[in-house]
Amino acid sequence: MTGSEPAIRTRGLTRRFDKFVAVDDLDLDVERGTFLGFLGANGAGKSTTIKMLTGLIDLSGGSAEILGRDVVKDAVEAKRLIGVVPESLALHERLTAAEHLTFVGRMHDMDRKVIHQRQTELLERMNLHEDPGKLIVDFSQGMKKKLALAAALIHDPQVLFLDEPFEGIDVIASRMIRQLLVTLLSRGVTIFLTSHVLEIVEKLCTHVAIVHQGKLVANGSLEELRQGVHSRNPLTQGDDTPSVQTLEEIFLNIVDAGDQAINTLSWLG
C-alpha cells in the first residue's frame, strides 16, 4: 500500500440474486478518514454492498478494494484491515462477552496479553463488565449491538463498517456509540455507516452516498448534496436565500419519494 489509495474503491460492483439485481454497477470512492453515511430505502442495496465489501457474499461482477487490497484476490489481507458490525451481529451467543472478544482477537492472531487488555477496556467502555458470567444469549438487543461493536474494534481496524448500529438501542447506548465513533474518526479511521436514523447521519457523517434501486444516485458532502438538490428544484430557482434543507428532505428529493405515499389510501382522502 502506498498510502495514496482511497480507503474503499468499487468499480462496476454488481450483485445479482437470480434475475434480481440488488447492486447495479456501483462506482464509489471513499477517501481515508471519511465518515460516510450510505443511505437508501429498504431493499436499495445497502446491506448487500457491505456484505460484498466485507467478504460475506460473493461479487457477481466488478471489483472492490479496501486500502488497495482486492476483496476477492487479497481477501485475507483486506479483512485484516476492517472491522464489521453486520446486520445480523454474528455473535457466538453461548459464550460470555469476554470469551467472544477473546475468540475474535485470536482469529486476528493477536497477542493474548493485548487481547486481554483491549477486552477489559472495551467491556468497561461499553458497560458490559458488571456481569462477567452472563451469556450473550441473555443480552438485550442494545447490549448485543455494543458487544458487536467491541468485537469490530478489538484488532484496531483502519476501516469500520456499521450496518444499522443504532437500531433497537436506547438513548444512552446511542450517545456512547456516537461519542466513540467521533473519537475513531479523529484517529483517522474510515467509517462506512448505513442507518435509517437520518438525524444521526446528518450530525456525524462528513459525506453521504445515496443508492436507489441498486444504483448510486448521489455522492458528496452534505453541503454538496444541498447545492445539487437546490439547483434542480424548480420551487427554489431564482431564490437567493433558500431554506437549509435537512438530510431527510435531500434524501426524499433525490429518490423522488416526497409525499407520494400520502393520500393513497381511500380513507385518507
N, C-alpha and C positions, 0 to 999 in steps of 0.2 A: 504494500500500500504506500502510495506516495504522499498522501495527505491532501491531494487535490480532488479526489473523488467525492461526489456527494455521499451523504450517509445512506440514502436509498435511491436507487435508479431503476426504473422499469422502462422497457421498450416493447411495445406491442403485446403487453401482458394480457393473456386471454385464458378464460376458464369456461369450459362447456360441460353441462350435465345433460347427456344425450343431445337433444336439439336445442335446449335452452342455453343461451349464452349469459352467464352470470357476470363475467367481467369481459369487456369488449375492447381489445386493442388499446390498453391503458399505457400511456406515456407519462411518467411522473418522475421529477427530480426533487428530492428533499435534501436541502443543504445541511451540513453539520451544525449542531446547536439550535436547530429549528424545533419549535413546538407546533406540530401540525395537527389541526383538527380535521379529520377525514369524515365528511358528512354525507348523508344520503337518507332517503326514506327506507323503510323496511323493504328488503329484497333488492336494494340498489347495487349490492356487490361489495359492501364494506368488509364484512367478516370474511368473505371469500378471498378478498385481496390480502388481508392479513394472514390468512391460512397459507396462501401461496408464498408470501414473503418470508414466513417463518418455517417453511418446510413441512407444514401439517398436511397439505394436499399438493398433488402434482399440478404443474402448469400444463394447459392444453396448447399453448402457443406463446411465443415471445420469450423475453428474458427478464431477469430481476437480479440486482446486485445489492449487497449490504457492504458498504465501505470497500467497494471494489471486488468483493468476493461473490462469485456467481452462486445463487442459492441452490442450483442443481449440480453444477460441476464441482463446486467447493463447499458442499453442503455443511460439512463438519466445521470448517473454519468460519463460515458465515454464522452458524448457530452459536459459536463461542462468543460472538460479538453482541448478541442480542439477549434481551430479557423479554418475556412474554406473559401477559395476563390474558389468557384466551377467554372466549365467551363461555366455555364450559368449565373454566377454572382448572380442571385437570389436577385435582388433589388426590392424594392417597388417603382416603378417609378412615382407614383402620389404623393410622399412625397418629401420634401426637404431633403438635406443631413443630416441636424441636426435632423429632425424628424425620419429619418431612423435609425440613430445611437441611438436615444432615445428608439425607438422600440426594437432594438436588445438588448440594455442594460437592458430594463425591462424584456425581455424574459429570460435573465440570472439572474433575480431577484437582480439586482444591486441597490444600494442606489442612489436616484435621484441626490444628490449632486456630487457623484462620477461620475455618467454618464455625468453630465454637464461639470465637469472639464476635463474628458478624451475626451469628444466630442469636446470641444473647442481646446484642444491641437492637436488632430488628424486632425481636419479640417484645422488648420493652417499649420501643418506639411505637409499635402497633397496638400496645396494650393487650398483648396476648400471653403474658408471662405469669399471670396470677394463679392459673390452674394448670400446672405443667403436665398433669397426668390425663387431662381431658382429651378424648379422641376427636379428630376433625369431624367425624360424622355427627357429633353432637354440637358443633359450632352453629351459630346463626349465620345467615347469608352475609351479613356485614363482616363478621369475623373471618369467614372463608375468603372474602374479597381481599381483606387486609393480609391474610396469610399468602394468598396467591401473589400479591404484590411483593411481599417479603421474599418469596421464592424467586421472583423475577429479578430481584436486586442483589441477591447474596453474592453473585460472582462478579459484581461491578460491571454491568454491560455498558457498551457505548451507545447502543440504540435500544429504546424501550418501546414495545408495542402494547397498547392497552385497548382492549375491546370491551366497551361499556363498563368501565371500572366504578362508576358512580351509581349504577343501577342497583336498587334494593338495599342501600346503606343509609344510615341515619346522618343527621346534620354534623354531629361531632366527628364521625369517621370521615365524612366527606371533606371537612375542613382539614383534618390531619393529612389526608391524601393530597389535597391541593397544595398544602404547605411543603410537603415532601417533594412534589413534582417541581415546584418552583426552585427548591434547593438543587435538585438534579439538573435542571436547565442551567442554573448558574455555574455548574461544574462542566458544562459543555456536552451533556448527554442530549442526544436527539430523541424526541418523544413523538410517537405516532399514535394519536388518540382517536377512537370512534366513540361518539356519545350522542344521545338524543337530548341531553340537557344542554341546550344551546347557550344558556346564560353562563354556564361554566366554561364552555368553549370560548365564548366571547371574552371572558375575563383572563383566561390562561394562555390561549394559543397565540403565537406570533403569526401564523399563517393558516389558511383554510383551503382545503380542496373539497369540491363537491362532485359526487358521482350521481348519475341519474340513469337508470336502466342499464347499468354496467359501463357507461361511458363517462369519462371525465368532462365535466361541463364548465368548471371554474377552478382557478388555482391562483392564489396570491395572498398578499397581506389583507387584513380586514379593510384597510383604507382603499386598497386597490380594487377590492370587490365592490365597495361602496361606490367608487367612481365609475366602475363599469356598469353597475346596475343603474345608477343615476343617468348615465349617458344614454341608456336605452329606454328610459322611462318617459313616455310622451307627456305624462302629467307634470313632470318637473323640468321639461326643456324650456329654456329661457328664464328659469328661476335662478337668480344668483345666490339665493340663500335657502337652499333646500334643507329640510329637517334631516338630522342624522338618523340613518336607518339602523335598526337593530339587526343582529345576525339572523334572527328569525325572519325578518322582513326580506333581507337579502336572499336567504335560502328559498323562501316561498316564491320570490320573484324569479329567481334563476330557474327553478324546476317547474315554473308555471303552475304551482299548486294554488296559491292565493286563497280565494273564497269559493273554489269550485264545488266543494262538498256541501256548502251551506244551502239550505232550502231545497235539497234534492229529495227529501222525504215528504210524503204527501201531507203529514200532519204538522210539518213545519212551515208550510206555505202561507 
